[in-house]
Amino acid sequence: MKILIGYGSNTGNTAYVAEVISFALAEHKVTVQNIKTINIETFRDYDLLIFGTSTWSNGEVQKDWKDSLSKFNKDILSGKLVALFGLGDSVMFPEQFANGVREIYDSVVNNGAIVIGYWKNEGYNYIFSRALIGEKFCGLIIDQDNESNLTVQRVVDWIKELQKDIVNYINVKN
Ligand SMILES: Cc1cc2nc3c(=O)[nH]c(=O)nc-3n(C[C@H](O)[C@H](O)[C@H](O)COP(=O)(O)O)c2cc1C
């Protein structure tokens, strides 16, 4: 499977998590790229797109995502398999924890993508998060500021779920 991991990162945390995810997916052909440098036309070359962002300002997506999100369209994303990951700080920002990833979620869903890799909302301490869709997060959530000791295990567990979702998707499709 050809996988693109596109991330936006101010201080390197999301970039780091992108690398950890890439490592955990080593059996696949994975490209890790900063969203700043990605031409969205290249999304067509991949079987799975994994998008990651941190949260900034008043609970917003990392700034480098804005330009790409404004260009997202159905022609490129409709029917495309997408998984998401979001970073936040649950101690400093418990009322808007990891909100930013929701902007990417809304955009890909509105453009017809199929989101996989929803993630359990257990084991996190926060008050409110826009990343929550029903009872699950719309993707893997990481708190690198306060719980970096959990990051690798969270990635490993999430990848296991993601692999199951991929198999289910392929079975349903065929
Ligand atoms: C000024 C500022 C605003 C932030 N706003 C939020 C926020 O609203 N919600 C949240 O969960 N985290 C927030 N964070 C925490 C970052 O998302 C977190 O540190 C993240 O790991 C940074 O990742 P990056 O280095 O990849 O950008 C904020 C951090 C700073 C410094």
PDBQT file of the ligand as one rigid body, heavy atoms in Angstrom, charges set to zero:
ROOT
HETATM    1  C1  LIG A 201       0.207  29.548  21.787  1.00  0.00    +0.000 C 
HETATM    2  C2  LIG A 201      -0.206  28.098  21.835  1.00  0.00    +0.000 A 
HETATM    3  C3  LIG A 201      -1.541  27.786  21.615  1.00  0.00    +0.000 A 
HETATM    4  C4  LIG A 201      -1.967  26.454  21.693  1.00  0.00    +0.000 A 
HETATM    5  N1  LIG A 201      -3.293  26.143  21.554  1.00  0.00    +0.000 NA
HETATM    6  C5  LIG A 201      -3.720  24.888  21.787  1.00  0.00    +0.000 A 
HETATM    7  C6  LIG A 201      -5.109  24.597  21.806  1.00  0.00    +0.000 A 
HETATM    8  O1  LIG A 201      -5.979  25.439  21.597  1.00  0.00    +0.000 OA
HETATM    9  N2  LIG A 201      -5.477  23.294  22.050  1.00  0.00    +0.000 N 
HETATM   10  C7  LIG A 201      -4.560  22.312  22.302  1.00  0.00    +0.000 A 
HETATM   11  O2  LIG A 201      -4.948  21.166  22.536  1.00  0.00    +0.000 OA
HETATM   12  N3  LIG A 201      -3.223  22.573  22.278  1.00  0.00    +0.000 NA
HETATM   13  C8  LIG A 201      -2.781  23.831  22.035  1.00  0.00    +0.000 A 
HETATM   14  N4  LIG A 201      -1.437  24.097  22.030  1.00  0.00    +0.000 N 
HETATM   15  C9  LIG A 201      -0.488  22.995  22.232  1.00  0.00    +0.000 C 
HETATM   16  C10 LIG A 201       0.131  22.471  20.913  1.00  0.00    +0.000 C 
HETATM   17  O3  LIG A 201      -0.849  21.979  20.028  1.00  0.00    +0.000 OA
HETATM   18  C11 LIG A 201       1.116  21.362  21.274  1.00  0.00    +0.000 C 
HETATM   19  O4  LIG A 201       2.203  21.891  21.977  1.00  0.00    +0.000 OA
HETATM   20  C12 LIG A 201       1.635  20.561  20.081  1.00  0.00    +0.000 C 
HETATM   21  O5  LIG A 201       2.329  19.434  20.540  1.00  0.00    +0.000 OA
HETATM   22  C13 LIG A 201       2.533  21.390  19.177  1.00  0.00    +0.000 C 
HETATM   23  O6  LIG A 201       2.866  20.601  18.066  1.00  0.00    +0.000 OA
HETATM   24  P1  LIG A 201       3.791  21.143  16.872  1.00  0.00    +0.000 P 
HETATM   25  O7  LIG A 201       5.143  21.391  17.444  1.00  0.00    +0.000 OA
HETATM   26  O8  LIG A 201       3.808  20.025  15.896  1.00  0.00    +0.000 OA
HETATM   27  O9  LIG A 201       3.143  22.354  16.309  1.00  0.00    +0.000 OA
HETATM   28  C14 LIG A 201      -1.004  25.427  21.949  1.00  0.00    +0.000 A 
HETATM   29  C15 LIG A 201       0.326  25.756  22.152  1.00  0.00    +0.000 A 
HETATM   30  C16 LIG A 201       0.738  27.072  22.112  1.00  0.00    +0.000 A 
HETATM   31  C17 LIG A 201       2.181  27.382  22.384  1.00  0.00    +0.000 C 
ENDROOT
TORSDOF 0
